Amino acid sequence: MAAMSKSERAYRLIRERIDSGRYVPGFRLVLAPIAAELDMSVVPVREAIRRLEAEGLVTFELNVGAQVALIQETEYLTTMQTLALVEGYATALAAPAITADHLLRAASVNARMRESLEHFDPQRFTELNLEFHSVLFEVCPNPHILDLVHRGWNRMKVLRNSSFSFVPGRARESVEEHDRLLELLGRKAPVEEIEAAARQHRLATLDAVMHHAEEQRQIEKVPAA
């Protein structure tokens, strides 16, 4: 197997840190420290950053330099609103077909999510979150609704966002809401109640992220002492 190029090594390091939330949106990517960490010149690091820029993960601004791309707030808002609607409806449609085995599998995933809170990794938590919801919505009998749900989740991946990177406190609330959703499904609650709970669960995460973004804007307006 051919040795990994220096540019590829730099790319993978930066990409992993962006995906994990270690390099948050707006984080400045200074070439020299990254090159020193990898024991290489700045040239392959610059090549890696250009590749990430082409993928939309990094932006370059005059007098600022390279930085992790900021969340496209409007796109995030509209994607999450749409996902709340279609995922809520898909879960409601799936409810009659959800068996005790589905509930056990979903509960097992949620237990892993709860355990992960002690040593929180937002990227891993997001993966488990998708696994949890997939158990519930994958039995949706309407393939067109299911396709819209998949599109929504895929769009979130393109946005490169783990919401829990910005609002880690939301993770515990999310796990508790999962318990509530499983309780509703387990007792065969009215589908309208299940749909509303699933939809509000998604919107609560959206509200938390948007509130965080507004708080950050207010902080940036405060002049330095």
N, C-alpha and C positions, 0 to 999 in steps of 0.2 A: 504493500500500500504506500502510495506517495506521501511524503511528509506534507503536513499542512503549511501553506504559505504564511508568511508573516501578516499579510493583509487579511487573510482568512481568520487567523488567530485574533487579530484586533477586532474584526467584525463580530466574531462570535462572543467575545468578551463584552463588547458594548451592547450588542443585541440582547444578550442574556440579562444584563443589568437594566436595560429599558423594560424588557418583558416582566422582570421580577418586581419592578417598581423602585429599585435602588436608585436608578437615574430617573427622577420624576420629570414630568413636563416642565420645560423651562430650564432644566439643568444644563449648565454650560459645559461643553465638551472641550476641555483644554488639551491640546495635542501632547505637549511635553510630559505632563504627569502620567498620562496613559502609556506613552511610549516608554517612559522610565520603568513603569510597573511591569511591562512586557519585555523589557530589556531589548528594545529595538529603536530604530530611528523614527522620526515623526512621519516619514514618507508613507509607510504601509498603514499607519493610523489614519493619515489623511485620505488614503484610498478607501479605507473601510468606512470612514465618515461620508465620503461621496456616495458610496453604495447605499448607505442608510438614508441619505438624503433622497436618492432616486426612489427609494421605497416609501418615502413620506414619513419616515420615523424621526428624521432630523431636519432642521431648517438652518439656513445660514443667512445672517443679517449683517449688513455693513456696520462696522464699529461695535458689533456684539460678538460675532463669530458663530461657531456652530453650537446649537443647543437642541436638546430633545424637543421634538415638536409639541406644541401646546395642544391640549384636547380641543377638538372642534366642538365647542360647546353646543351650538345649535344642532349640529348633526347628532351629537350624543343625546340631546333632549328629544329630538324627533324619533330617533331609533328606539330609545327606551320607552317612549309613549306608545309607539306602535307595537313593540314587543309585549308590553303589558296587556294590550288588548288581545293580540292573537294568542299569546301563551295562556292567558286566563281562559279564553274561550276553548282552546285546545285541551286544557286540563279538565274543563267542565264536560266537554264531549267525551273525553277519555274515561271519566269517572265510572260509568256503568261497567266498563270492561276491566277496571283495575281490581286485581285479585289480592288475596291475603299475601301471596308471594311478592307481588309488586310492592306492597306496603312494607313488608319485611326488608326487601332490598333497599328501598328508599330510606327506611329508618336506620339501616346499617350505615349508609352513606352519611346520613345526618349525624350519626354518632361519631364518625370519623371527623366530620367537620367540627363538632364540639370539642373533640380531643385536640384538634389542631390549633385551637384558640390559645393554648398555653404557649406554643412556640409558633407564632403566627407568620405564615407565608401567604401573602395576598394572592399570588399567582396560583399556588396549589389550592387555596381555598376556592378560587374561582373555578378551577377544574372540577373540584368536587361538587360545587354548586350546579354546574351544568350536568354532571352525572346524576345528581339528585333529581333535578327537574326532568331530565330525559326519561327516567324510569316512569314518570307520571304522564308526560305528554306523548311519548312514542306510541302509545296504544290509541291515540286519537284516530277515529275511523275516517276522518275527512283528510285526504292526501293534500288538498290544496291549502287548507289551514296549516297542516303540518309543515308544508314547504315554506310557508310564510314565517313560521317559528324558526326553522333552520336558517332562513335568510337573515332574520333578525340577530340570531346568535353569531352567524358568520360576519355580519356587519360590525358587531361589537368587537370581534377579533381584528378586523381591519382597522378599527379605531384604536387598536392596541391598548384597550383600557381594561384594567382590573379595577372596578369601582372601589374595591376594598383597600386599594393602595392609598386612596385619598381619605377614606372614612373607615378606618379599621374598626372603630367602635360599632359600626353598623353590622359587622359580622355576627356578633352575639345575638343581636336582635333578629337577624336573618335566620339563624338556627332555631330560635324560639318560634318564629313564624312558620318554619317548616313543620315543627311539632303540631302547630294548630292546623295546618293544612292536612297533615296525615290524620289527625283526629276527625276532621270533617269527612274525609274520604272513607275512613274506617267505619263511621256510623251511617254512611250513605246519606249525608246531608243533601238538601235540595241543590240541584246543579247551579242555580243562581247564586247560592251562598258560596259554593266552591269557587265559581268563576270570580266573584267579587273579592274573595280572600286571595286568590292567586294574582289577580290584577293589582290589588292594593299592595301586595308583597313586593312586586316589581316597582311600583311607583314610590314606595317608601325609600328604596335605594336611590332612585332618581332624585327625590326631594333632598336626601342627605348629601348627595354629591353637589347638587346645585346650591344648597345652603353653604357648603364648604367653599365653593367657588366664589360666592358673594362675600364670604368672610375674608378670603384672600384678597379680593379687590379692595375691600375696606382697609385692610392692613397696609396694602401698597400705597394707599392715599395718605397714610399718616406720615408726616415728615420725620426724618431721622432726628434724634435729639442732638 
